[in-house]
Amino acid sequence: MEAENLNLRLDADVQKLDAERLRKGKTKVDDDLDSLKTDYKKLRLSMRTAGLGKTSEQWREEIQEEKKNQKEKGEQENRVTKLEGSLYRYRNRNSVMKLKASLSKIEEMKEMIEELEMALQNYEIWIEHLEANEDRQIEQLHHLQNQVRNRDHIMGEAVIQIREVADHLQTLAVQADTLSVKYKVESDRG
């Protein structure tokens, strides 16, 4: 696309140079024509005063040459007009190409925005899902903490009861030892 733009710029520059060259040529032709007219008038005046004359054939040739010069001048003016038209079309085409490129970029940006909006919606849904899971997990955590507290309480009571039983067993063991000693003492006596 840059190469095409470069070619278009070069074409435009060439056309500008051609147009400028033709304008200069037209100006020179106009100057030459004005100079010829002036010279022609001077010549006619000097011929009248000097009494010199041309033949009708010479006059016809001079008139034909003048018409030819006028025709060339008109062709150059047409060429300048055509080149100016080409330059105008080139500028319009270049503007259209720039607008199309801008529109293309705008469309690309719109597509990217749509993709980003979709991704954002997906992430928002995912966040809502995670927040809902977090709420459920917090509820489960509280439930499990309550269960642990209840079990800790039950275990605490069980430990107390086990200690009481152990104390009772120790008391019974002491009593059994005492009875065993008494029994032994009595059996030794008797």
C-alpha positions in Angstrom: 0.0 0.0 0.0 2.9 2.3 0.7 4.5 1.5 -2.6 1.2 2.4 -4.3 1.0 5.6 -2.4 4.6 6.4 -3.4 3.8 5.6 -7.0 0.8 7.9 -6.8 2.9 10.7 -5.3 5.5 10.2 -8.0 2.8 10.3 -10.7 1.4 13.4 -9.1 4.8 15.0 -8.9 5.4 14.2 -12.6 2.0 15.6 -13.5 2.8 18.7 -11.5 6.1 19.1 -13.3 4.4 18.6 -16.7 1.7 21.1 -15.7 4.4 23.6 -14.6 6.4 23.0 -17.8 3.3 23.5 -19.9 2.4 26.7 -18.0 5.9 28.0 -18.5 5.6 27.0 -22.2 2.2 28.7 -22.4 3.6 31.8 -20.8 6.6 31.8 -23.2 4.3 31.3 -26.1 2.0 34.1 -24.9 5.1 36.3 -24.5 6.3 35.3 -27.9 2.9 35.9 -29.4 2.7 39.3 -27.8 6.2 40.0 -29.0 5.2 38.8 -32.5 2.1 41.0 -32.5 4.2 43.9 -31.5 6.8 43.2 -34.1 4.1 42.6 -36.7 2.5 46.0 -35.9 5.9 47.7 -36.0 6.6 45.9 -39.3 3.3 46.9 -40.8 3.8 50.5 -39.7 7.3 50.6 -41.1 6.1 48.9 -44.3 3.4 51.6 -44.7 5.9 54.3 -44.1 8.5 52.7 -46.3 6.0 51.6 -48.9 7.2 48.0 -48.8 4.6 45.3 -49.4 4.2 41.6 -49.3 2.7 39.4 -51.9 -0.7 37.8 -51.1 1.1 34.4 -50.9 3.5 35.8 -48.2 0.5 37.2 -46.3 -1.3 33.8 -46.5 1.8 32.0 -45.2 2.2 34.5 -42.3 -1.5 34.2 -41.5 -1.3 30.3 -41.6 1.8 30.5 -39.3 -0.1 32.8 -36.9 -3.1 30.4 -36.9 -0.7 27.4 -36.3 0.8 29.3 -33.3 -2.7 30.0 -32.0 -3.7 26.3 -32.4 -0.5 25.2 -30.5 -1.4 27.7 -27.8 -4.9 26.2 -27.5 -3.5 22.7 -27.4 -1.2 23.7 -24.6 -4.1 25.2 -22.7 -6.1 22.0 -23.2 -3.1 20.0 -22.0 -2.8 22.2 -18.8 -6.5 21.8 -18.2 -6.2 18.0 -18.6 -3.2 17.8 -16.2 -5.1 20.0 -13.6 -8.0 17.6 -13.9 -5.7 14.6 -13.4 -4.1 16.2 -10.4 -7.6 16.9 -8.9 -8.6 13.3 -9.5 -5.4 12.0 -8.0 -5.9 14.1 -4.9 -9.5 12.9 -4.6 -8.4 9.3 -5.1 -5.7 9.7 -2.5 -8.3 11.2 -0.1 -10.6 8.3 -0.7 -7.8 5.8 -0.1 -7.0 7.5 3.2 -10.6 7.5 4.2 -10.9 3.8 3.3 -7.8 3.0 5.4 -9.2 5.0 8.3 -12.6 3.2 8.0 -10.7 -0.1 7.9 -8.9 0.8 11.1 -12.1 1.9 12.7 -13.7 -1.5 11.8 -10.7 -3.3 13.2 -10.9 -1.3 16.4 -14.7 -2.0 16.7 -14.0 -5.8 16.4 -11.3 -5.5 19.1 -13.7 -3.6 21.3 -16.3 -6.3 20.8 -13.8 -9.0 21.7 -12.7 -7.1 24.8 -16.3 -6.6 25.9 -17.0 -10.3 25.5 -13.9 -11.2 27.5 -14.9 -8.7 30.2 -18.4 -10.2 30.4 -16.8 -13.7 30.6 -14.5 -12.5 33.4 -17.4 -10.8 35.3 -19.4 -14.1 35.1 -16.4 -16.0 36.3 -15.9 -13.5 39.2 -19.6 -13.9 40.2 -19.2 -17.7 40.1 -16.1 -17.5 42.3 -17.8 -15.1 44.7 -20.8 -17.6 44.9 -18.3 -20.4 45.5 -16.5 -18.3 48.1 -19.8 -17.7 50.0 -20.6 -21.5 49.9 -17.1 -22.3 51.0 -17.3 -19.8 53.9 -20.6 -21.3 54.9 -19.0 -24.8 54.8 -16.1 -23.5 56.8 -18.4 -22.1 59.5 -20.3 -25.4 59.6 -17.1 -27.4 59.9 -15.8 -25.0 62.5 -19.0 -25.5 64.5 -18.7 -29.3 64.1 -15.0 -29.1 65.3 -16.1 -27.0 68.3 -18.9 -29.5 69.1 -16.5 -32.4 68.8 -13.9 -30.6 70.9 -16.5 -30.0 73.5 -17.5 -33.7 73.4 -13.9 -34.8 73.5 -13.3 -32.4 76.4 -16.2 -34.0 78.3 -14.9 -37.5 77.4 -11.4 -36.6 78.7 -13.0 -35.3 81.9 -14.9 -38.5 82.3 -11.9 -40.6 81.4 -9.9 -38.8 84.1 -12.7 -39.3 86.6 -12.7 -43.1 85.6 -8.9 -43.2 85.9 -9.0 -41.5 89.3 -11.7 -43.9 90.3 -9.7 -46.9 89.0 -6.6 -45.6 90.9 -8.7 -45.3 94.0 -10.0 -48.8 93.5 -6.4 -50.0 92.8 -5.3 -48.5 96.1 -8.2 -50.0 97.9 -7.5 -53.4 96.2 -3.8 -53.1 97.4 -5.0 -52.2 100.8 -7.4 -55.1 100.9 -4.8 -57.4 99.5 -2.4 -56.4 102.2 -5.1 -56.8 104.8 -5.9 -60.2 103.4 -2.3 -61.3 103.4 -1.8 -60.0 106.9 -4.9 -61.9 108.1 -4.0 -65.0 106.2 -0.5 -64.8 107.8 -2.2 -64.6 111.2 -4.3 -67.1 110.9 
